[in-house]
Each structure stands twice: as structure tokens, then as C-alpha cells.
Amino acid sequence: MLSLMDAVRKAALMPAERLESLAPAFKKKGRASLEADADLMLFDSDRVIDRTTYQEPTLPPEGIPHVLINGVPVVRDGIVVEGLSPGEGIRAPGA
């Protein structure tokens, strides 16, 4: 079983580190620091659960009350804020 810190590191930091050599913009992902992008998720580790099914693939998860993308709240109090697209795609140079 993974500790919470190991799970977060494997889900956020490690994928970003693997992609840094392909696209330098990933150096600003997967970490919470002054120079990083403000992509943050607040979750309750005792309650977080994926509720999607094959019949209902768009059901939101439980236990994730707040999500920020580029510092813009896209989930507030567990409710998706409609009409926002603050994220930006990342491409490798020359792609």
C-alpha cells in the first residue's frame, strides 16, 4: 500500500518529470512552488472516490471539493463551474 505522499508524487510529480525532456513546460507541473502553474486539487483522502461507470461515464468524483487550473476555480464546493477552460495545451517544441 502507498502512503498518501507517495501516491500524490506518483500521480503528479513523476509524470511531469518524465515529460520535462520532451516539453520544458512540464517543469512547471506536478509541484506546488512559486514558479509552478497553479493547477491544484483539494481532496479529502477519506472520501475521494471515482463514481463513473460504463453506463454513466461523466459522473463527477466524490471527495474533491475544489480544483484550480491556472489559478482559476473550475470546481467549487464539489460543483463544476460551467463555461470555463483556463487550461493550456502543452506541446513539445517542433510538434
MOFEN-V295412 format. One record per backbone hydrogen bond with DSSP energy under -1.0 kcal/mol. NH is the residue of the N-H (numbers start at 0). CO is the residue of the C=O. E is the energy in kcal/mol with one decimal. If there is no record, write none. Layout:
BEGIN
((NH & CO & E) (NH & CO & E))
END
This chain:
BEGIN
((6 & 2 & -2.4) (7 & 3 & -2.4) (8 & 4 & -2.4) (9 & 5 & -2.5) (10 & 6 & -1.8) (11 & 7 & -2.2) (13 & 8 & -2.7) (15 & 11 & -1.3) (16 & 12 & -2.7) (17 & 13 & -2.2) (18 & 14 & -1.4) (21 & 18 & -1.0) (22 & 18 & -2.4) (25 & 22 & -2.3) (26 & 23 & -2.1) (27 & 24 & -1.7) (28 & 25 & -1.5) (35 & 32 & -1.1) (36 & 27 & -2.6) (38 & 36 & -1.5) (39 & 67 & -1.5) (41 & 65 & -2.8) (43 & 62 & -2.7) (46 & 43 & -2.0) (47 & 43 & -2.3) (48 & 61 & -1.9) (52 & 55 & -1.3) (58 & 55 & -1.1) (61 & 48 & -2.3) (65 & 41 & -1.1) (66 & 74 & -1.7) (67 & 39 & -3.3) (68 & 71 & -2.4) (70 & 37 & -2.7) (71 & 68 & -2.1) (73 & 66 & -2.8) (74 & 66 & -1.5) (75 & 78 & -2.6) (77 & 64 & -2.6) (78 & 75 & -2.1) (80 & 73 & -2.8) (94 & 91 & -2.4))
END
